[in-house]
Amino acid sequence: MQIMKYTVVLIPDSEKGYTAIVPTLPGCVTQGETISQVSERAKEAIECYLDSLEKDNEPIPEEGELHTLQLKVAV
């Protein structure tokens, strides 16, 4: 068994809770009401995503260097 490490981005929802996305795994998204809950759900989502790739004999993506930006725009 190999241990993989992935960055998870938490986005506060406009109502209550958080959405979690995993940039290295397209479509790997989940939600939770608390940071603790969304963290556990993100871990489960990543594990399911990777299990699916293994079953389909697809390569497991390794996370490369990520860059983030925060931009201000006028609206």
PyMOL Python script that loads the backbone (N, CA, C, O; Angstrom):
from pymol import cmd

cmd.read_pdbstr("""\
ATOM      1  N   MET A   1       0.836  -1.182   0.000  1.00  0.00           N
ATOM      2  CA  MET A   1       0.000   0.000   0.000  1.00  0.00           C
ATOM      3  C   MET A   1       0.878   1.242   0.000  1.00  0.00           C
ATOM      4  O   MET A   1       1.853   1.337   0.746  1.00  0.00           O
ATOM      5  N   GLN A   2       0.517   2.169  -0.836  1.00  0.00           N
ATOM      6  CA  GLN A   2       1.265   3.418  -0.963  1.00  0.00           C
ATOM      7  C   GLN A   2       0.455   4.544  -0.315  1.00  0.00           C
ATOM      8  O   GLN A   2      -0.770   4.578  -0.432  1.00  0.00           O
ATOM      9  N   ILE A   3       1.132   5.449   0.359  1.00  0.00           N
ATOM     10  CA  ILE A   3       0.483   6.607   0.963  1.00  0.00           C
ATOM     11  C   ILE A   3       0.622   7.786  -0.002  1.00  0.00           C
ATOM     12  O   ILE A   3       1.731   8.170  -0.376  1.00  0.00           O
ATOM     13  N   MET A   4      -0.516   8.351  -0.397  1.00  0.00           N
ATOM     14  CA  MET A   4      -0.522   9.489  -1.302  1.00  0.00           C
ATOM     15  C   MET A   4      -0.978  10.724  -0.518  1.00  0.00           C
ATOM     16  O   MET A   4      -1.710  10.611   0.464  1.00  0.00           O
ATOM     17  N   LYS A   5      -0.541  11.890  -0.960  1.00  0.00           N
ATOM     18  CA  LYS A   5      -0.893  13.142  -0.299  1.00  0.00           C
ATOM     19  C   LYS A   5      -1.494  14.073  -1.348  1.00  0.00           C
ATOM     20  O   LYS A   5      -0.909  14.302  -2.407  1.00  0.00           O
ATOM     21  N   TYR A   6      -2.685  14.609  -1.027  1.00  0.00           N
ATOM     22  CA  TYR A   6      -3.372  15.501  -1.949  1.00  0.00           C
ATOM     23  C   TYR A   6      -3.819  16.771  -1.235  1.00  0.00           C
ATOM     24  O   TYR A   6      -4.207  16.739  -0.067  1.00  0.00           O
ATOM     25  N   THR A   7      -3.759  17.869  -1.942  1.00  0.00           N
ATOM     26  CA  THR A   7      -4.263  19.138  -1.433  1.00  0.00           C
ATOM     27  C   THR A   7      -5.773  19.170  -1.598  1.00  0.00           C
ATOM     28  O   THR A   7      -6.304  18.816  -2.650  1.00  0.00           O
ATOM     29  N   VAL A   8      -6.460  19.602  -0.541  1.00  0.00           N
ATOM     30  CA  VAL A   8      -7.910  19.760  -0.565  1.00  0.00           C
ATOM     31  C   VAL A   8      -8.208  21.237  -0.320  1.00  0.00           C
ATOM     32  O   VAL A   8      -7.718  21.824   0.645  1.00  0.00           O
ATOM     33  N   VAL A   9      -9.007  21.825  -1.191  1.00  0.00           N
ATOM     34  CA  VAL A   9      -9.388  23.229  -1.052  1.00  0.00           C
ATOM     35  C   VAL A   9     -10.786  23.277  -0.445  1.00  0.00           C
ATOM     36  O   VAL A   9     -11.723  22.671  -0.965  1.00  0.00           O
ATOM     37  N   LEU A  10     -10.915  24.012   0.671  1.00  0.00           N
ATOM     38  CA  LEU A  10     -12.211  24.172   1.324  1.00  0.00           C
ATOM     39  C   LEU A  10     -12.792  25.530   0.955  1.00  0.00           C
ATOM     40  O   LEU A  10     -12.136  26.563   1.091  1.00  0.00           O
ATOM     41  N   ILE A  11     -14.021  25.508   0.491  1.00  0.00           N
ATOM     42  CA  ILE A  11     -14.716  26.730   0.098  1.00  0.00           C
ATOM     43  C   ILE A  11     -15.942  26.866   0.993  1.00  0.00           C
ATOM     44  O   ILE A  11     -16.815  25.999   0.974  1.00  0.00           O
ATOM     45  N   PRO A  12     -16.021  27.940   1.778  1.00  0.00           N
ATOM     46  CA  PRO A  12     -17.216  28.135   2.610  1.00  0.00           C
ATOM     47  C   PRO A  12     -18.460  28.284   1.723  1.00  0.00           C
ATOM     48  O   PRO A  12     -18.458  29.040   0.752  1.00  0.00           O
ATOM     49  N   ASP A  13     -19.512  27.553   2.076  1.00  0.00           N
ATOM     50  CA  ASP A  13     -20.774  27.673   1.345  1.00  0.00           C
ATOM     51  C   ASP A  13     -21.498  28.937   1.782  1.00  0.00           C
ATOM     52  O   ASP A  13     -21.299  29.426   2.894  1.00  0.00           O
ATOM     53  N   SER A  14     -22.331  29.455   0.907  1.00  0.00           N
ATOM     54  CA  SER A  14     -23.058  30.686   1.234  1.00  0.00           C
ATOM     55  C   SER A  14     -24.048  30.461   2.378  1.00  0.00           C
ATOM     56  O   SER A  14     -24.387  31.404   3.094  1.00  0.00           O
ATOM     57  N   GLU A  15     -24.504  29.246   2.553  1.00  0.00           N
ATOM     58  CA  GLU A  15     -25.436  28.955   3.634  1.00  0.00           C
ATOM     59  C   GLU A  15     -24.663  28.454   4.851  1.00  0.00           C
ATOM     60  O   GLU A  15     -24.224  29.248   5.683  1.00  0.00           O
ATOM     61  N   LYS A  16     -24.497  27.139   4.952  1.00  0.00           N
ATOM     62  CA  LYS A  16     -23.819  26.569   6.108  1.00  0.00           C
ATOM     63  C   LYS A  16     -22.905  25.452   5.634  1.00  0.00           C
ATOM     64  O   LYS A  16     -23.320  24.578   4.873  1.00  0.00           O
ATOM     65  N   GLY A  17     -21.670  25.487   6.084  1.00  0.00           N
ATOM     66  CA  GLY A  17     -20.776  24.395   5.767  1.00  0.00           C
ATOM     67  C   GLY A  17     -19.711  24.747   4.747  1.00  0.00           C
ATOM     68  O   GLY A  17     -19.406  25.915   4.504  1.00  0.00           O
ATOM     69  N   TYR A  18     -19.156  23.695   4.156  1.00  0.00           N
ATOM     70  CA  TYR A  18     -18.021  23.836   3.252  1.00  0.00           C
ATOM     71  C   TYR A  18     -18.148  22.865   2.087  1.00  0.00           C
ATOM     72  O   TYR A  18     -18.731  21.788   2.213  1.00  0.00           O
ATOM     73  N   THR A  19     -17.592  23.269   0.957  1.00  0.00           N
ATOM     74  CA  THR A  19     -17.387  22.383  -0.176  1.00  0.00           C
ATOM     75  C   THR A  19     -15.895  22.120  -0.261  1.00  0.00           C
ATOM     76  O   THR A  19     -15.087  23.039  -0.127  1.00  0.00           O
ATOM     77  N   ALA A  20     -15.532  20.871  -0.484  1.00  0.00           N
ATOM     78  CA  ALA A  20     -14.127  20.487  -0.616  1.00  0.00           C
ATOM     79  C   ALA A  20     -13.880  19.995  -2.040  1.00  0.00           C
ATOM     80  O   ALA A  20     -14.623  19.161  -2.558  1.00  0.00           O
ATOM     81  N   ILE A  21     -12.826  20.521  -2.665  1.00  0.00           N
ATOM     82  CA  ILE A  21     -12.421  20.048  -3.991  1.00  0.00           C
ATOM     83  C   ILE A  21     -10.964  19.608  -3.925  1.00  0.00           C
ATOM     84  O   ILE A  21     -10.174  20.123  -3.134  1.00  0.00           O
ATOM     85  N   VAL A  22     -10.633  18.651  -4.770  1.00  0.00           N
ATOM     86  CA  VAL A  22      -9.267  18.134  -4.847  1.00  0.00           C
ATOM     87  C   VAL A  22      -8.760  18.447  -6.258  1.00  0.00           C
ATOM     88  O   VAL A  22      -9.082  17.721  -7.199  1.00  0.00           O
ATOM     89  N   PRO A  23      -7.974  19.513  -6.419  1.00  0.00           N
ATOM     90  CA  PRO A  23      -7.565  19.957  -7.760  1.00  0.00           C
ATOM     91  C   PRO A  23      -6.873  18.889  -8.609  1.00  0.00           C
ATOM     92  O   PRO A  23      -7.035  18.879  -9.829  1.00  0.00           O
ATOM     93  N   THR A  24      -6.120  18.009  -7.997  1.00  0.00           N
ATOM     94  CA  THR A  24      -5.385  16.990  -8.751  1.00  0.00           C
ATOM     95  C   THR A  24      -6.300  15.875  -9.248  1.00  0.00           C
ATOM     96  O   THR A  24      -5.939  15.141 -10.168  1.00  0.00           O
ATOM     97  N   LEU A  25      -7.497  15.741  -8.639  1.00  0.00           N
ATOM     98  CA  LEU A  25      -8.433  14.677  -8.999  1.00  0.00           C
ATOM     99  C   LEU A  25      -9.720  15.313  -9.531  1.00  0.00           C
ATOM    100  O   LEU A  25     -10.652  15.544  -8.761  1.00  0.00           O
ATOM    101  N   PRO A  26      -9.786  15.598 -10.829  1.00  0.00           N
ATOM    102  CA  PRO A  26     -10.944  16.289 -11.398  1.00  0.00           C
ATOM    103  C   PRO A  26     -12.256  15.592 -11.050  1.00  0.00           C
ATOM    104  O   PRO A  26     -12.404  14.382 -11.224  1.00  0.00           O
ATOM    105  N   GLY A  27     -13.203  16.387 -10.554  1.00  0.00           N
ATOM    106  CA  GLY A  27     -14.509  15.848 -10.200  1.00  0.00           C
ATOM    107  C   GLY A  27     -14.597  15.304  -8.789  1.00  0.00           C
ATOM    108  O   GLY A  27     -15.671  14.882  -8.361  1.00  0.00           O
ATOM    109  N   CYS A  28     -13.502  15.304  -8.063  1.00  0.00           N
ATOM    110  CA  CYS A  28     -13.505  14.824  -6.679  1.00  0.00           C
ATOM    111  C   CYS A  28     -13.930  15.985  -5.784  1.00  0.00           C
ATOM    112  O   CYS A  28     -13.129  16.851  -5.430  1.00  0.00           O
ATOM    113  N   VAL A  29     -15.220  15.975  -5.429  1.00  0.00           N
ATOM    114  CA  VAL A  29     -15.842  17.075  -4.690  1.00  0.00           C
ATOM    115  C   VAL A  29     -16.747  16.480  -3.624  1.00  0.00           C
ATOM    116  O   VAL A  29     -17.379  15.447  -3.843  1.00  0.00           O
ATOM    117  N   THR A  30     -16.808  17.137  -2.467  1.00  0.00           N
ATOM    118  CA  THR A  30     -17.735  16.718  -1.415  1.00  0.00           C
ATOM    119  C   THR A  30     -18.112  17.935  -0.580  1.00  0.00           C
ATOM    120  O   THR A  30     -17.582  19.030  -0.776  1.00  0.00           O
ATOM    121  N   GLN A  31     -19.039  17.724   0.356  1.00  0.00           N
ATOM    122  CA  GLN A  31     -19.499  18.809   1.216  1.00  0.00           C
ATOM    123  C   GLN A  31     -19.614  18.324   2.649  1.00  0.00           C
ATOM    124  O   GLN A  31     -19.708  17.125   2.910  1.00  0.00           O
ATOM    125  N   GLY A  32     -19.605  19.284   3.580  1.00  0.00           N
ATOM    126  CA  GLY A  32     -19.826  18.977   4.987  1.00  0.00           C
ATOM    127  C   GLY A  32     -20.195  20.227   5.744  1.00  0.00           C
ATOM    128  O   GLY A  32     -19.910  21.340   5.303  1.00  0.00           O
ATOM    129  N   GLU A  33     -20.840  20.042   6.902  1.00  0.00           N
ATOM    130  CA  GLU A  33     -21.276  21.190   7.695  1.00  0.00           C
ATOM    131  C   GLU A  33     -20.153  21.806   8.516  1.00  0.00           C
ATOM    132  O   GLU A  33     -20.189  23.002   8.806  1.00  0.00           O
ATOM    133  N   THR A  34     -19.151  21.005   8.898  1.00  0.00           N
ATOM    134  CA  THR A  34     -18.027  21.500   9.691  1.00  0.00           C
ATOM    135  C   THR A  34     -16.729  21.135   8.982  1.00  0.00           C
ATOM    136  O   THR A  34     -16.714  20.297   8.081  1.00  0.00           O
ATOM    137  N   ILE A  35     -15.641  21.776   9.402  1.00  0.00           N
ATOM    138  CA  ILE A  35     -14.339  21.437   8.813  1.00  0.00           C
ATOM    139  C   ILE A  35     -13.996  19.980   9.099  1.00  0.00           C
ATOM    140  O   ILE A  35     -13.472  19.276   8.236  1.00  0.00           O
ATOM    141  N   SER A  36     -14.293  19.538  10.304  1.00  0.00           N
ATOM    142  CA  SER A  36     -14.022  18.139  10.654  1.00  0.00           C
ATOM    143  C   SER A  36     -14.811  17.190   9.754  1.00  0.00           C
ATOM    144  O   SER A  36     -14.264  16.212   9.244  1.00  0.00           O
ATOM    145  N   GLN A  37     -16.080  17.479   9.562  1.00  0.00           N
ATOM    146  CA  GLN A  37     -16.926  16.615   8.739  1.00  0.00           C
ATOM    147  C   GLN A  37     -16.482  16.628   7.278  1.00  0.00           C
ATOM    148  O   GLN A  37     -16.381  15.574   6.650  1.00  0.00           O
ATOM    149  N   VAL A  38     -16.217  17.818   6.736  1.00  0.00           N
ATOM    150  CA  VAL A  38     -15.822  17.886   5.334  1.00  0.00           C
ATOM    151  C   VAL A  38     -14.444  17.257   5.131  1.00  0.00           C
ATOM    152  O   VAL A  38     -14.173  16.707   4.063  1.00  0.00           O
ATOM    153  N   SER A  39     -13.576  17.329   6.129  1.00  0.00           N
ATOM    154  CA  SER A  39     -12.257  16.691   6.023  1.00  0.00           C
ATOM    155  C   SER A  39     -12.397  15.172   5.936  1.00  0.00           C
ATOM    156  O   SER A  39     -11.747  14.534   5.109  1.00  0.00           O
ATOM    157  N   GLU A  40     -13.238  14.600   6.781  1.00  0.00           N
ATOM    158  CA  GLU A  40     -13.456  13.148   6.755  1.00  0.00           C
ATOM    159  C   GLU A  40     -14.100  12.726   5.439  1.00  0.00           C
ATOM    160  O   GLU A  40     -13.725  11.712   4.849  1.00  0.00           O
ATOM    161  N   ARG A  41     -15.062  13.506   4.993  1.00  0.00           N
ATOM    162  CA  ARG A  41     -15.719  13.184   3.726  1.00  0.00           C
ATOM    163  C   ARG A  41     -14.768  13.332   2.544  1.00  0.00           C
ATOM    164  O   ARG A  41     -14.849  12.559   1.589  1.00  0.00           O
ATOM    165  N   ALA A  42     -13.875  14.307   2.593  1.00  0.00           N
ATOM    166  CA  ALA A  42     -12.893  14.476   1.525  1.00  0.00           C
ATOM    167  C   ALA A  42     -11.954  13.271   1.463  1.00  0.00           C
ATOM    168  O   ALA A  42     -11.619  12.785   0.382  1.00  0.00           O
ATOM    169  N   LYS A  43     -11.537  12.801   2.634  1.00  0.00           N
ATOM    170  CA  LYS A  43     -10.668  11.612   2.670  1.00  0.00           C
ATOM    171  C   LYS A  43     -11.384  10.418   2.048  1.00  0.00           C
ATOM    172  O   LYS A  43     -10.794   9.678   1.260  1.00  0.00           O
ATOM    173  N   GLU A  44     -12.652  10.228   2.399  1.00  0.00           N
ATOM    174  CA  GLU A  44     -13.435   9.121   1.833  1.00  0.00           C
ATOM    175  C   GLU A  44     -13.602   9.288   0.319  1.00  0.00           C
ATOM    176  O   GLU A  44     -13.511   8.314  -0.429  1.00  0.00           O
ATOM    177  N   ALA A  45     -13.844  10.525  -0.131  1.00  0.00           N
ATOM    178  CA  ALA A  45     -14.016  10.770  -1.564  1.00  0.00           C
ATOM    179  C   ALA A  45     -12.730  10.468  -2.333  1.00  0.00           C
ATOM    180  O   ALA A  45     -12.769   9.895  -3.421  1.00  0.00           O
ATOM    181  N   ILE A  46     -11.602  10.854  -1.763  1.00  0.00           N
ATOM    182  CA  ILE A  46     -10.310  10.575  -2.404  1.00  0.00           C
ATOM    183  C   ILE A  46     -10.075   9.070  -2.478  1.00  0.00           C
ATOM    184  O   ILE A  46      -9.656   8.554  -3.515  1.00  0.00           O
ATOM    185  N   GLU A  47     -10.342   8.374  -1.392  1.00  0.00           N
ATOM    186  CA  GLU A  47     -10.151   6.915  -1.389  1.00  0.00           C
ATOM    187  C   GLU A  47     -11.031   6.237  -2.427  1.00  0.00           C
ATOM    188  O   GLU A  47     -10.572   5.330  -3.121  1.00  0.00           O
ATOM    189  N   CYS A  48     -12.299   6.662  -2.549  1.00  0.00           N
ATOM    190  CA  CYS A  48     -13.205   6.095  -3.553  1.00  0.00           C
ATOM    191  C   CYS A  48     -12.727   6.403  -4.964  1.00  0.00           C
ATOM    192  O   CYS A  48     -12.768   5.545  -5.846  1.00  0.00           O
ATOM    193  N   TYR A  49     -12.277   7.623  -5.167  1.00  0.00           N
ATOM    194  CA  TYR A  49     -11.776   8.050  -6.471  1.00  0.00           C
ATOM    195  C   TYR A  49     -10.590   7.168  -6.884  1.00  0.00           C
ATOM    196  O   TYR A  49     -10.545   6.652  -8.001  1.00  0.00           O
ATOM    197  N   LEU A  50      -9.633   7.005  -5.963  1.00  0.00           N
ATOM    198  CA  LEU A  50      -8.439   6.208  -6.272  1.00  0.00           C
ATOM    199  C   LEU A  50      -8.781   4.736  -6.453  1.00  0.00           C
ATOM    200  O   LEU A  50      -8.197   4.072  -7.310  1.00  0.00           O
ATOM    201  N   ASP A  51      -9.718   4.214  -5.662  1.00  0.00           N
ATOM    202  CA  ASP A  51     -10.164   2.821  -5.837  1.00  0.00           C
ATOM    203  C   ASP A  51     -10.745   2.618  -7.225  1.00  0.00           C
ATOM    204  O   ASP A  51     -10.485   1.605  -7.874  1.00  0.00           O
ATOM    205  N   SER A  52     -11.537   3.589  -7.679  1.00  0.00           N
ATOM    206  CA  SER A  52     -12.139   3.505  -9.004  1.00  0.00           C
ATOM    207  C   SER A  52     -11.071   3.491 -10.096  1.00  0.00           C
ATOM    208  O   SER A  52     -11.163   2.726 -11.056  1.00  0.00           O
ATOM    209  N   LEU A  53     -10.058   4.344  -9.940  1.00  0.00           N
ATOM    210  CA  LEU A  53      -8.965   4.354 -10.916  1.00  0.00           C
ATOM    211  C   LEU A  53      -8.241   3.011 -10.949  1.00  0.00           C
ATOM    212  O   LEU A  53      -7.929   2.496 -12.022  1.00  0.00           O
ATOM    213  N   GLU A  54      -7.978   2.450  -9.779  1.00  0.00           N
ATOM    214  CA  GLU A  54      -7.286   1.154  -9.715  1.00  0.00           C
ATOM    215  C   GLU A  54      -8.104   0.059 -10.390  1.00  0.00           C
ATOM    216  O   GLU A  54      -7.557  -0.756 -11.133  1.00  0.00           O
ATOM    217  N   LYS A  55      -9.416   0.037 -10.135  1.00  0.00           N
ATOM    218  CA  LYS A  55     -10.279  -0.986 -10.733  1.00  0.00           C
ATOM    219  C   LYS A  55     -10.303  -0.873 -12.252  1.00  0.00           C
ATOM    220  O   LYS A  55     -10.438  -1.876 -12.951  1.00  0.00           O
ATOM    221  N   ASP A  56     -10.170   0.351 -12.761  1.00  0.00           N
ATOM    222  CA  ASP A  56     -10.159   0.576 -14.207  1.00  0.00           C
ATOM    223  C   ASP A  56      -8.748   0.533 -14.798  1.00  0.00           C
ATOM    224  O   ASP A  56      -8.548   0.873 -15.964  1.00  0.00           O
ATOM    225  N   ASN A  57      -7.773   0.112 -13.987  1.00  0.00           N
ATOM    226  CA  ASN A  57      -6.374   0.043 -14.415  1.00  0.00           C
ATOM    227  C   ASN A  57      -5.850   1.376 -14.939  1.00  0.00           C
ATOM    228  O   ASN A  57      -5.029   1.414 -15.856  1.00  0.00           O
ATOM    229  N   GLU A  58      -6.331   2.466 -14.348  1.00  0.00           N
ATOM    230  CA  GLU A  58      -5.876   3.807 -14.694  1.00  0.00           C
ATOM    231  C   GLU A  58      -4.751   4.207 -13.741  1.00  0.00           C
ATOM    232  O   GLU A  58      -4.706   3.729 -12.607  1.00  0.00           O
ATOM    233  N   PRO A  59      -3.850   5.073 -14.183  1.00  0.00           N
ATOM    234  CA  PRO A  59      -2.759   5.497 -13.297  1.00  0.00           C
ATOM    235  C   PRO A  59      -3.287   6.378 -12.155  1.00  0.00           C
ATOM    236  O   PRO A  59      -4.253   7.124 -12.316  1.00  0.00           O
ATOM    237  N   ILE A  60      -2.632   6.267 -11.011  1.00  0.00           N
ATOM    238  CA  ILE A  60      -2.956   7.086  -9.852  1.00  0.00           C
ATOM    239  C   ILE A  60      -2.206   8.411  -9.994  1.00  0.00           C
ATOM    240  O   ILE A  60      -0.976   8.411 -10.040  1.00  0.00           O
ATOM    241  N   PRO A  61      -2.912   9.531 -10.063  1.00  0.00           N
ATOM    242  CA  PRO A  61      -2.227  10.814 -10.232  1.00  0.00           C
ATOM    243  C   PRO A  61      -1.405  11.194  -9.004  1.00  0.00           C
ATOM    244  O   PRO A  61      -1.853  11.048  -7.867  1.00  0.00           O
ATOM    245  N   GLU A  62      -0.219  11.675  -9.253  1.00  0.00           N
ATOM    246  CA  GLU A  62       0.606  12.224  -8.177  1.00  0.00           C
ATOM    247  C   GLU A  62       0.459  13.728  -8.225  1.00  0.00           C
ATOM    248  O   GLU A  62       0.454  14.330  -9.299  1.00  0.00           O
ATOM    249  N   GLU A  63       0.340  14.325  -7.066  1.00  0.00           N
ATOM    250  CA  GLU A  63       0.173  15.766  -7.026  1.00  0.00           C
ATOM    251  C   GLU A  63       1.488  16.448  -7.332  1.00  0.00           C
ATOM    252  O   GLU A  63       2.521  16.157  -6.729  1.00  0.00           O
ATOM    253  N   GLY A  64       1.427  17.352  -8.273  1.00  0.00           N
ATOM    254  CA  GLY A  64       2.591  18.170  -8.592  1.00  0.00           C
ATOM    255  C   GLY A  64       2.545  19.438  -7.763  1.00  0.00           C
ATOM    256  O   GLY A  64       1.760  19.553  -6.822  1.00  0.00           O
ATOM    257  N   GLU A  65       3.370  20.362  -8.111  1.00  0.00           N
ATOM    258  CA  GLU A  65       3.394  21.640  -7.409  1.00  0.00           C
ATOM    259  C   GLU A  65       2.151  22.432  -7.789  1.00  0.00           C
ATOM    260  O   GLU A  65       1.857  22.618  -8.969  1.00  0.00           O
ATOM    261  N   LEU A  66       1.430  22.893  -6.780  1.00  0.00           N
ATOM    262  CA  LEU A  66       0.232  23.692  -7.021  1.00  0.00           C
ATOM    263  C   LEU A  66       0.530  25.154  -6.750  1.00  0.00           C
ATOM    264  O   LEU A  66       1.289  25.490  -5.842  1.00  0.00           O
ATOM    265  N   HIS A  67      -0.067  26.004  -7.536  1.00  0.00           N
ATOM    266  CA  HIS A  67       0.055  27.447  -7.340  1.00  0.00           C
ATOM    267  C   HIS A  67      -1.346  27.993  -7.121  1.00  0.00           C
ATOM    268  O   HIS A  67      -2.284  27.594  -7.810  1.00  0.00           O
ATOM    269  N   THR A  68      -1.491  28.890  -6.181  1.00  0.00           N
ATOM    270  CA  THR A  68      -2.793  29.502  -5.950  1.00  0.00           C
ATOM    271  C   THR A  68      -2.683  31.008  -6.103  1.00  0.00           C
ATOM    272  O   THR A  68      -1.636  31.607  -5.853  1.00  0.00           O
ATOM    273  N   LEU A  69      -3.773  31.592  -6.513  1.00  0.00           N
ATOM    274  CA  LEU A  69      -3.850  33.039  -6.664  1.00  0.00           C
ATOM    275  C   LEU A  69      -5.131  33.530  -6.012  1.00  0.00           C
ATOM    276  O   LEU A  69      -6.151  32.842  -6.031  1.00  0.00           O
ATOM    277  N   GLN A  70      -5.073  34.697  -5.449  1.00  0.00           N
ATOM    278  CA  GLN A  70      -6.278  35.402  -5.030  1.00  0.00           C
ATOM    279  C   GLN A  70      -6.285  36.710  -5.793  1.00  0.00           C
ATOM    280  O   GLN A  70      -5.373  37.526  -5.657  1.00  0.00           O
ATOM    281  N   LEU A  71      -7.308  36.905  -6.588  1.00  0.00           N
ATOM    282  CA  LEU A  71      -7.386  38.079  -7.436  1.00  0.00           C
ATOM    283  C   LEU A  71      -8.564  38.950  -7.020  1.00  0.00           C
ATOM    284  O   LEU A  71      -9.626  38.444  -6.657  1.00  0.00           O
ATOM    285  N   LYS A  72      -8.367  40.251  -7.075  1.00  0.00           N
ATOM    286  CA  LYS A  72      -9.442  41.200  -6.833  1.00  0.00           C
ATOM    287  C   LYS A  72      -9.902  41.712  -8.187  1.00  0.00           C
ATOM    288  O   LYS A  72      -9.095  42.120  -9.022  1.00  0.00           O
ATOM    289  N   VAL A  73     -11.212  41.683  -8.388  1.00  0.00           N
ATOM    290  CA  VAL A  73     -11.766  42.187  -9.640  1.00  0.00           C
ATOM    291  C   VAL A  73     -12.912  43.134  -9.334  1.00  0.00           C
ATOM    292  O   VAL A  73     -13.635  42.956  -8.354  1.00  0.00           O
ATOM    293  N   ALA A  74     -13.065  44.108 -10.153  1.00  0.00           N
ATOM    294  CA  ALA A  74     -14.167  45.060  -9.988  1.00  0.00           C
ATOM    295  C   ALA A  74     -15.422  44.488 -10.621  1.00  0.00           C
ATOM    296  O   ALA A  74     -15.373  43.921 -11.713  1.00  0.00           O
ATOM    297  N   VAL A  75     -16.545  44.637  -9.935  1.00  0.00           N
ATOM    298  CA  VAL A  75     -17.816  44.181 -10.487  1.00  0.00           C
ATOM    299  C   VAL A  75     -18.830  45.301 -10.490  1.00  0.00           C
ATOM    300  O   VAL A  75     -19.966  45.104 -10.921  1.00  0.00           O
TER     301      VAL A  75
END
""", "prot")
cmd.dss("prot")
cmd.show_as("cartoon", "prot")
cmd.util.cbc("prot")
cmd.orient("prot")
